[in-house]
Amino acid sequence: MSSRRLVKLPGLIDTHVHVREPGATHKEDYASCTAAALAGGVTMICAMPNTNPAVTNQESLTLVRNLAKQGARCDYAIFMGASSDNHMEIPELASEVAGLKMYLNETFTTLRLNDLNVWQKHLASWPKKAPLCVHAEGQTTAAIILMASLQNRPVHICHVARKEEILIIKAAKEKGLNITCEVCPHHLFLSTDDINILGVCKSQVRPVLMAKEDQEALWDNLHVIDCFATDHAPHTLTEKTSSNPPPGFPGLETILPLLLNAVNENRLTVDDIINKFYRNPKKIFNLPDQPNTYVEIDLDEEWTIPESTAYSKAKWTPFAGKKVKGAVHRVVLRGEVAYVDGQILVQPGFGQDVKAWDIKKSFTEVAPTPTVTNGYFDKMEYNDGQTNEIFKKLLSGNKVHFSSTKDLHVDNRLSAVTSPTPPLIGGRIRTDSFTHLEPGHHGHSLTGKHVLSVDMFTKDQLNDIFNLAQTFRVYVGKERSVDHILRGKVMASVFYEVSTRTSCSFAAAMQRLGGGVIYMDETSSSVKKGETLEDSIAVMAGYADVVVLRHPTPGSVLRASHHCRKPLINAGDGIGEHPSQALLDIFTIREEIGTVNGLTITLVGDLKNGRTVHSLARLLTLYNVHLRYVSPASLKMPSHIVNFVTSKQIPQEEYNSLEEVLPDTDVLYMTRIQRERFSSQEEYDKACGHFIVTPQLMTRAKRKMVVLHPLPRVFEISPEFDTDPRAAYFRQAECGMYVRMALLAMVLDPDGASCPNFFLATLIFILSDSSTYPSAILDERHPPWRMISVSVILPPEENLQTSSKKSGIGQNLASDKFKKLASILSTLTTLWIPTEGYVVWTNLGLSKGTIHAIMRKWKHTGTVVRRPGSGRRPVFRGTERGTPELSPKSVSVHEE
């Protein structure tokens, strides 16, 4: 067994990318560039305007937009280029572009501006609320800062490389000027010392590689730098080794591994990456949220950067041969798996122009990164709108209530969990610190509805169910209670056929969510006295909040639903359907492989009578899959299922040999030959023994694939295969409980009636004694808190003495003991989830007014104040910027 730390990051944003289309598509185009971006964990790029033709007006912008729309795989925005004569016509396009780019020094472009008067015109005419960035080196940096300050406008300085540049930017920020800046990986990780290794020609880049002193100045002033950006500027290897090499490096595929390696070397934190490669770019360039978008990284994978890039047409990298620790495992973009383990799974055209979305057009100015951190709010002062949509349901009254939690581990400033994974499968093991799987839009609630057929589900609903199921899986794995969710609810389990997995997993799901279960079966109920199915269900609906029914007759569950005034879930109706089994099957595929799209799925066995394969085949038509059927001649897939799949334009074929289809199969779904469906033993015996999975047979299969089975098995899978990592059927059975937990939660929807609401909270300690809350800090097991981040306020003494003269806080805040606690707490911040409110714990005897004064000073308005030992209930005084109001009764405190 191997182990690794998988951590989720938000989709990263690279605001400095040269796509080369139009005009030089042999170097790069939108399809190749955005594929490289996804491989590097970047889900949104901002494309620079120095193409051919350059983007300098409406006509050229439209041209590039159309090219990007056809080719982009990830989301994008396009920069407008400043020319010597377009300052009057382009301001009206400001809301449609990423920003304005001014080239003030020599580089690979026709847009260089040498005339200061032209600079002045653009600075004056471009809207102050729209981003403006500049290529400015050396003394030009100081000049543009001065001119921007005269116009009282923000400006973003690209690819800072020199010591003199970072120091002048630092000085400008200290003066309060609205200046932001970025740094590129080649200036952080390469210097003039590397020119001999790369060669003079291949080393050409603008700004040029700098001396070690300049490189060290960047690292020493990392707190001044707002953003990481690649300045991805691809040229072919032939061009770079010519006598007149163009300047520029490819960088999209290597930036995140380089940054993760720096994290493992303790030169950066993951929080640095998130702030400078997601939060700050998003704010500075007024970029919208990408819903249900995230990146899974493996912090422990060690590898060597290859000579050739995998996706960029450059086919070389200046970092070739460098050993790094940290890799991109998977990228999810707007709910679709876009990249997993070296494979791009989305097609050209999947990417979208984020400036064409229906978003807020105004630019929110971001305060420059402070040169000296003067508080402990730095890591949580962003309200990104990227909060888990699951929690948005909670906060907006949209029904299902649960939260993400955080394991508080002080380990190289990272919160991650090390878990074993099958070495060949690479299953998705996650930390619950990063359970931000967003279900997307929520206009399709399952609340109060019968679940009778897979035909009722949309793709968005599947995402909702699976994301919630994955969250429950994390909670159960961490032994965290979720028994508040359906507390007081009752499920009626009505099974007219024998069952182990379906019956027990539904019961376990209900009980884990805090509900109760009552049981009825055919042998011990009034059915023996002649009671009809309809009457039995009508009676059970009076006792329960939801009814789960299995019956041997196809269509019986639908018939019973007409007499059931409570939600009815189909747990199997003869050879008809089994919707919850199909849900858990697809959930298992997602968990095991990472995606469903693009897979070849082979269904084997009794396809005629197997309700599991009937439902699964129908539900898989929502994905881009290739179906294959292998069965005895008498047990083929029914024609109505085949016709349905055909109508959805999903490719499907029938085979009579398992050996023939096995080499190309990604998911092998075995089913048993069901004795109960045959009229005689002789017919059953004829159908048996044709398809058996053995270790010998599976040598023909891929190393990375999975074998599933709804169970019980009889002879169709040899027990000798159970130890193979590809044998996922027992994990599949476990997944059934999580999916059914999600289904019950969404169908019953407590809506806060029987359980306290959770909300995301930053837990803030204002303490006079560092020994007061060591257990409370690390104990997150009780509601309502889920400690999304933990911080300590170290307020200046004069800010508190007016209302707390007795506390002696000046002496205590200065104590080494307290400073040590503050240092520890500052490492415990969750890596990217923004908060919906703030919880203040204090033993200083501060008044609520003083607490609010402190919070206002730091521009945070949402507070819940708790005074330990006072016996008083907390008071919720509002919400953090832009979040819904919470009622006082939605918050409760469990006193220590």
N, C-alpha and C positions, 0 to 999 in steps of 0.2 A: 504494500500500500504506500502511496505517496501522500504528501500533505502540502497545502499551499494556502496562502491568504488571498482570498478574492474580495475586493473592495469595490463598491460602486461609487462612481463619480458622475456628476451631471455631464450632459453632452458638452464637449469643449468647443470653444469659439476661437477661431484663428482670424484675426482682423487684418492680416497682411499676407495676401496670397496673389501670386501672378499666374493666371490661368493660361495665358498665351493664345487664347482663342477670342477673336479671330486674328489671323495674320501669321501665326507660327505654330500651327497645330502639330507639326512634327516634333516640337518640344513638349507640348502638353495641350490637352483640350479639356472640356468640362467633364467628360466621362472619366478620363484617366486621373485628372486632378482630384475630383471628389471621391473617387475610389481610394486614392492615396490618403485623402483626409480621413475617411472612415477607418482605414487600416491603422491610422494613427490616433484614433479616439476622438477625432474632430467631427462634429455633427453640423457645424455651420461655418462657412468661410465668407470673408469679405474680399471680393475680387478687385484688384487694383486696375486703374483705367489705362495703363500704358500698353494697350494692345495696338493692332494695326487693322482698321483705324482706331485711334484712341477714343475713349468715351469722353466726349466734350460737349455734347448737345443731345437734344431729344432724339434725333435720327440715329446716332451711334448707340445711344442707350437702348433704344428699341431693338437694334440689330443684336447687341450682346444679350439682351434679355431673351430673345427668341432662341439664340444658340444655347444659352444656359438652360432654358426650359426643356429643350430636347435632350440635353446631355447630362445634366447634373444628377448625381446620385444622393448627395446630401443637400441640406438647405444652404441658401446663399443670399448675399446682398451685393450690390455692385457699386463701386465708387465712381463718382464724377471726377474728371480731371480738370484742373485749372489750366487754362491756356492764356496766351497774352491778350486775347480779345473776347473772351466769353463771360466776363464777370457780370454782364447785364442780363443775359438770357438764362443762366443756369439756376439762380436762386429759387425760381418757381418749381424746380425739380427736386428741391432739398428733401422733401418728405418721401421721395421715391427711391432714394439712394442711401448707401451706407454712410456717406459723408463726402466731403470735398478733399481731394488730395492735391497738395502743392509740392512740386519738385523744385527744391531750391539749390541743390548741388548736383554735380555730374553723376549720372547713372545710366542704366539701360533704358532710355526713353527719349521721346521727341518733345516732352512737355516741360523741359527745364525753364524756369522763370528767372531771368537775370536782372530784371528791372524792378527796383524797389517800389516804383510807382504802381506797377502791376500787383505786387504783393499787397500794397495798401488798398487797392480797389477791391481785391477779393476779400480781404479781411473786413472791409467795411460793408460789402454787399451781401456776403453769404450770411444767412440767418444765424444769429447768435445761439439759438437753441438747437442748431444742427451741427453735427460733428465736423470738425475741420482738422486734418492731420497733415503733417509736413515731413518731407525728407530734408533734414537740416543737419549739417555736420559742422563741428568746430565752432568758429566765430559766427557762422550763420545761425547756430542755435541761439546764441545770445541775442542776435539781431531780431529773430522772429519772436522771441519771448518779449522783447521790448515793444515791438510793434503791436503784438496782440494785447499787451497790457494797456497801450494807449487807446486801443479800441474797446478795452474792457470786455474782452471775449475769451472763452476757453480755447485752448489749442492742444493738440495731441502730437507729441514728437515721436517719430518712428525710429526704430532700430538704433537706440543709443548705444554707442560703442566706446567712446573715449572717456577718460577720467575727467577731463575738463567739461565735457558735456553733462555728465551726471552731477558734477558739483554745481554747475550753474543752474541746473534744474532743481537741485536740492535747495539752493539759495532762493530761487524764485518761489518755491513752495513755502519756505519759511517766511517769506514776505506776504504770503496769502494769495499769490497769483494762481489763477485757475489753470494750471498746467498739469497735463498727464503725459506719461511716456511709456514706451515698451522696450523690451530687449529681446534679442534673437538668440537661439541656442548656439549658433556658431560663434557668437561673441562671448558667450558664457563658457563654452567648452573647448574652443580653439583659440590659438594665439599665433603670433609670428613664429613661435617655436615649432609650429606644425607645418610651416610652409615647405621645409626641406622634405618632409614626409609626403605631403600631397603633391608637391611640385609647384613651381611658380604659376604655371598656366591654370591648373585646376584650382588654385587658391584664390583666383580673382573673384572678388565680391565687393559690393558697395553697401555700407561702408566697409573698408578693407579690414582684414584681420589686424588686431592691435597687439601691442606688447603686453607682457604679463602684468605690468603695473596697471594698465587700463582694465584688463580683465579682473584683477583683484579689486579694483575700485568699484566695479559693477557688483561684485559679490558683497563687498563691504557696505554698499548702499542699496541692498536689495529692497529695503523697506521704502525707498524712494520710488522704486519702479512699480508701475501700476499693472502692466500687462506683460505676458509672454506672447510672442508672435513669431511665426516661422520666417517671414519674408521669403516664402517658398518661391524660388525663381529658377525654374528648371531650364537647363540647356543640355543637349546631348553630349555624350562623352567625346564624340568626334569634334564637336565645337569647342569643348573645354580643353582639348589637347592640341588645338590648332595654334598657328603662329599669332593669331589675334583673338584670344579667347574672350567671350562675353562674360561680364560679371554676374555671379549668382549661384546659389546652391539650392538643390531640392531639400525640403525639410519636413514635409508633412508626416511622412511615415516614421520619422526618427525622433521627433521632438518629445513625445510623451515618454518613450522608453528612457531617453536621456534624463528627463526630469525625475522619473521614478528612480532611476539609478542614483541621482543626487539625494533623493529622499532616503534611500537605503544607506547612503554615506553620511547621513545626518547634516547635509548642507542645506536641505530644504525640508519643509513639512508638506504633507498632502494638502493641508489647508492653504499653503502658499500657492500650490498648483490651482486649487479651486478658485481662490481669490483672483489670481493673476491670469488665469486661462479660462475663466467663466464669468465670475461675478463682475469684475471690473470692466472687461470688454463689453459685457452686456449692458452695463449702465452707461459707460462712456459713449457708446455708439447707438444707444437707444434701441436695442435689439429685443424682439419679443421672446416670450417663453416658447420653448419647443415641448409640447405636451408629451408625456410618456416617453421621454428620451433620456438615456443614461449610458454610461460606459462601465463595463466590468473589467477591472485590471487584476492581474496576478502579480502581487508584490514580490513573490519569491522566485519567479521563473528567471533563470540565468541563461543568457544566450549571447551570441556574437552577431553584431550587425553585419549583414552580408555585403558583398561587393556591389550587387545590383539591387536597385529598388524593385519591389514586387509589382507596383501599380503605376508609379510615375514613369512617363516616357523618357525621363532623363537617364534611367538605368545606371545610375552611379550615385554615390553619396560620399561626402567628405568624412563621414564617420565610419566607413567600412573598416571592419576588423576590431572595432571597439567592443569590449565585453561589458554588458549591462545586466542589471538585475531589475526586472520589472517589465511586464509585457501587457499588451491589450488582449483581452480574452474575448470580449463580446461587445458589440455596439447595438443598441436599440434606438431607432429613430422613429418618433411618432407612432410607437406601438409595434413597429415591424423590426424584426432582427435584420440589421443591415450588414453586419459583419460578425463572423464567429470563427475563431481559430484559423486565421489566414484566408478565409473565403469571403468574398463580397457577394451578398445575397440579393441586393436590390439592383434594379435595372436603371440605365440612363433614363432620366425623366422623372424619377421618383423624388428628387430634390425639388424644393419650392423656393420661390423668391419671397423671403420673409417680409420684404417691404411692400409686397402686394397683399399681405394679410390684412384683415380688418383690425388694425391695432391703433393704439393711441399714437397720434402723430407728434405730439410735443416731445421735445428732448429734455430729459431730466438731467440737470447738470450734476456731475459727481464731484464731491469734494476731493481735492488732491490728497494722495496718500500722505499722511503726516510723517514728518521726518523723525519725530520722537513720539512714541506711543505713550499717551498720557492717561490711559485707562485700560480697562479689561473688556471693553465693548468692541474692540476692533474686529473680532472674529464673528460678530453677530449683528452688525449694523446694517445688514442688507435684507431687504424684503423682496426677494426675487420673484415671488409668485410661483416658485417651483415646488411648493409644498405638495406632498403626496396627495393625489386627487382623492385617495381613500379618506384622508383626513379632511379634505374639503367637503366631502359628503357629510362628515360629522359636524363640521363647523357651519355648514349652510343648511343644516336640518335635512340633509339628503340621506338620511336613514341610517346606514350601517355604522356602528360606532366601534372603532378600535384605534390603536395608535401604534406608531413605531417607537421602539425603545432603543436604548443605547447601553451597551456594556462599557463600563468605565474602566479601561485598562490603560495604565501608564506604560507604554511600550514603544519607545522610539517615536513618541508623539503621534502614534497611529492607533486608531480603534479598529481592530480587526480580529478575526477569530481564525485559528488554525484548525482545520478539520480534515479528516481523511477523505480522499475521493478515489473512486475506481481509476486505476492508472490508464486505462485505455479509453474510458468514456469521458472523463473530465466533467463530471456532473456539476451542476450549479450550486456550489456551497456558498452561502452568503452570510455576511454579518448583519445582525438585525439593526445595527446602526445605519444601515443603508437600505432599508426596506422602503424605497420610494418608487414603487411600481405604480404608475398612474393609470387608472382605468380609462381615462379619456372622457368623453362626453357622457352625461348621465341622464339623458332624456328617455331612457329605456328601462326603467325600473322593473324588477321582477316582483315587486312587493304585492302580496296577495294573489298572485297568479298561480294557476295550475301549471305543472311541468309535465306534459304528456308526451311530447315528441321533440326531437332535435330540430324540427323545422321551425320552431318558435324562436330560435336563437339567431341573433345577428353577430357579426364579427366583434363589434364593440362590446356586446354582452359577454362574449367568451373572454375577452381581455379582462373585463371587470371580474368575472368569476375566478379566472386563473390568478390574477394579481392578488385578490383577496385570499385565495387558497394558499398562495405562496407565503403571504404574510402570516397566516395561521400556522403554516408549517414551521416558520421560524420561531413563533411563539411557543409552540409545543416542544420544539427541539431545545429551546432554552428553559423549558419548565416554567414558563410564565403563564399565569392564569388569564384566561379569557372568559371565565364563567359568569361575568356580569352581562354578557351580550344577550343571551336568551334566558336569563334568570326569570323564573316564574312561568315560562312557556312549557307546553306539553306537546309531545309528538306521539301520534298513534302509529304503531308499527303493525301493519296488517298484511300477513304473508300467507297466501293460499298455496304456496309452493315452498319447499325447503330452501334454506339459504344460509350461508355462513358470512361471506364477505359483505354482501349488500345489506343484510339485516344488521349485522354487528357494527359495520362502519357507520351506518346511519345512526344507530343508537349511541355509539361512541362520540360521533360528531355532536349530537344533541347534548349529551352529558358534558362534554368538554366546554360547550358554550353556556353551560349552567342550567339547561332545561331538563325536563323529566321525560320519561318514555313509558307508555303503556302498550301492552302487547295483545294481539289477537291472532289466532290461527284457525284453520279449518277444523282441526281435530278436537279442540277444547272449547269451542264457542257454540253459539246457537245455530251455527250453520248445520250442525248435526241434527237440529230440530226442524230444519227446513227453511231457515231464514235466508232471504235473498241477499245477494251482494249489495244491491242498492240500499236495502234497509240497514244492513250492517254498517255500511259506510256513513249513512245518515246519522246513526247512533254514535259512532266513534267520533264524528265531527263535532258532536255536542260535548265531548269530553276533552277534546284536544284543539290545539291551535293549527296543527298541520297534520296531514295524513299521508303516510308512505304506504303504497299498495303494490303488492305483486300478485298476479293472477295468471293461471295457465292458459286462459282463453284470449286470443288476440282481439283487441277492441274493447275488452272488459273494463279497462281502466278509464277509457274515454266515456263509456256508458256510466260508470260509477261517478264520474266527475259531475254529471248533470244533477246528481243528488247530494253533492258534497258542498256545503256552504263555506268550508275552509279550504285553503290551498291543498291540492292533491298532487303528490309527486309519484310519477310512474316508476316503479322499481322493477319493471319487467312484466310484459303481458304476452305470455306464450312465445310464439315465434315472431311477435310484432316488433316492439321497440324497447330499448333500455337506455333512455337519454342520459342518466347520470353516469352510466358506465362509459358511454362515448365521451362525456366530458372528462372523466378521469383518465381515459386513454390518451386523449390529446394533451392534457396537462402533463402526463408522464413523459410523453415525447418531448415537450418543451423543456421539462426539467432535465431530461437525460441528454438530449442532443443540443438543445439551445434554441431550436427553431422547428417549425413544421413546414414552412415553405421550402420548396425545392427538393423535397424528399421523395424517394420511391418507397411506397408502403405496400407490402405484400400480405394479403389476408389468406389464411390457410385453414382448411378443415371443412367443417360442416357449415358451408355458407348458405345453404338453403334454409336451415332451421335456426341458425344462430342470430338471435336478436341483437347481440352485441355488435356483430359485423354489419348488420343492417343499419343500425343507428350510426355506427362509426363511419361507414362509407358516405352516408348522407351528410354528416357533419363535416367531414373532410373536404367537401366541395366548397367550403368557405376559404380554403387555402389553395395555394399553387402546388399541387401534389400530383404524383403519378401512381395510379392504383393498379395492382396486379392481383389476380385471383387464382389460387391453386386449390383444387378440390377434386374428390371423386366425381365421376361423370354424373352420378345421380344426385349430387349435393351441390350443384352449382349455384352461384349467386342468382337470386330471383330476378326475373326480367324487369319487374317494376323498379328495382333498385338500380339495375344497369341503365335503364332508360332515364332515371332521374339523374344519375351521374353524367350521362351523355348530354342531357339538357343543360348542364352546368359547364360543359366544355372541358371536363376533366378527363385526361387520357386514361384509358383502362384496357387491360388485356386479360385473357384467360389462358391458363397453362395447366398442364397435367403433371409437370415435373418440378419438384422443389429445387433440385440441383441446377436446373436451367436458370432460374430467376435469382438464386441466392447471391451470386457475385455482385449484382447491382443493387441489392436491397439495403435500404437504410433502416427500415423498421420491419421486422418479421413478426406478424401478429398471428399466433397459433390459437386454434380453438379445438375443443374436444368434440368427438363424435358423440352426440347426445342419445344415449340409449332410450330415454323416455320419449323420443320423437319417432321411434320405429315401432311398427306393428308386430315384428317378430325378431327373435334372436338371430335368425339366419340372415335377414336383411342387414341387421346391425353388424354382424361379423364380416359381411362382404365389404362394408364401408370402412372397416378399421384397418390400421396397420400400414397405410400407404405413405404417410408423411410423419416422420419421427425425427426430432432434433436430437442429435448426438454430438459429442465433442468432435468426432471424426468428420461428420457432415459439415460442422461449422468452420472447419479449416478452409472451406470454399468461400466463406463470407468475409466481409470487410472487417478490419480491426475496429473501426469506429462505427458501430451500428448497435441496435438493441433488439432483444427478443422479448415480446410481450405475450401475455396470456391472461384472459379474464379469470381463469381458475374456476372450478377445480380442474386439474389435469388428470388424465388417466394414464395413457401410454405415449402421448404425442411429444413430450419433452422428457428426455432421459434425466434422472436425478444427478447423473454424473456431470451434467452441464451446469448445475446450479452454482458452482463456484466460479464460473466464467464471469468476468465483469460485464459482459454483454447481456447476461441473464438478469433482466430488470423486472420480472413478473412479481416478485415479492415486494419490491419497492413500489411497483404499480399498485398493489393491493393497499399499501400504506397511503399512497397518494389519494386513494378513494375517500379516506376519512377527511382529508383537508378540503377536497373539492366539495364533499357533502356538507362540511362545516360552512363553506362559503355559500353554497346553494341555500341552506337553511337560513343563514343570516340574511341573505338578500330577499328571500321569499317572505320570511316572517317580519323582518324589519322592525326592531323594537322601538325605533324613533324616540329613544330616551325615556320611554315609559317605565321601564323596569331596570334601568341601569344608568349610572352616572356617565355624563359625557366626558370624554377625554379631550384634551387639547394640547397642541404643541407648545411647550413652554421653555424659555431660557430660565434656568434656575440660578438666581443671583444671591450671593451671600454677602451681607454687610455685617461683619462680626467684630466683636471686641476681644474674643478669645478663640484662638485657633483650635482649641480642643473641644469646642462646643458640639460640632456636628460631624465628626469623622464618619460615624456610621450612617448618618442621614445622607451624606454626600454620595456614598457608594451603594446605598440601598434604594433601588428603584422598583421594588417589587409591588409596592402598594399604589393604588390609584389615588388621585387622578393624574399624578405627574408621570410624564415620560420625558426624561431629562435630555432634551434635544441638544442643549449645551449648558455648560456649567461655568460660571465665572464668579469672580470676587470683585466688588467695588473697593477701591482704595481711595476714597475721597479725601481731598485736602481738609485738614482739621477745621479750617475756618468755615467750611461749608456746612458743618454739622453742629458746631459748638453752640449756636444760638438756641437750639432746641434740645441739646443733649450735653449740657455742661457736666452732668454727673457721671457720664460714662467713662471719662478718662481716655477717650479714644485716641488722642494724640500719642500717648505713650504706647498703647497697645498696637496701634497701626504701625508703629515704628519697630516693633519687636521682630527679632529675627525669626521667631517661631511663626508669627503671622505671615511674614513675607515668604517663608518657605511654603506654607499652605497655599498662598496665592500663586506661587510658582507652579505648584503641583496642579492646582485647579485649572490654570491657564492651558495645560496640555490636554485637558479632557474635553475639549470642544468637538462636537460632532462635525464631520468634515464638510457637509454642505447643506444640510436641511435647514431652511430658514424657519423662523419661529412665528407663532401666531399670538404670542403673549409673553409676559414676563412674570415670574414668580419671585418675590423678594422675601428672603428669610433673614431675620435680624434678631439679635438679642441686645441691641443698644438702647432699647426703650425709645426709639425714634417715633415721632408722630407721623400720621399718614401724610400730612402736609409736607413734612420734611422729606419723606420718601419720594413723593411726587416731584418735589423741587429737584431732588437729585436726578430722577429719571428724566425730567424735562431738560436738565443741563446736558444730558447725553442724548437728547432728541428721541427718547423712547417713552411712549405714553401708556402702554399697556402694563398694568401691574396687578398682581395679587399679593396682598401684604399679609404675612403671617407673623405673629409674635409668639414664639414658643413659650409655653408655660402660662400664657395669659388666659387661656381658655376661651378666647374670642374666635369667632368664625372669620375666615378671610373675607376681604372686601375686594370685589373686582371693579377697578376704576377706569374701565375703557379697554380699548384694544390697540394693538400695534398697527402701524400705518396700513390702511387699506384692507383690514381684515374685518370680518363680521363681528358685531357686538355679541358678547356672551352674557347670558342671564346669570345672576348670582347663584341660582339653584343648579346651574350646570357645572358648578365647581364644588368639590368637597375636599376636606383635608383629613387625613388620618393622623392624629397627633401621635408623637413619639411616646 
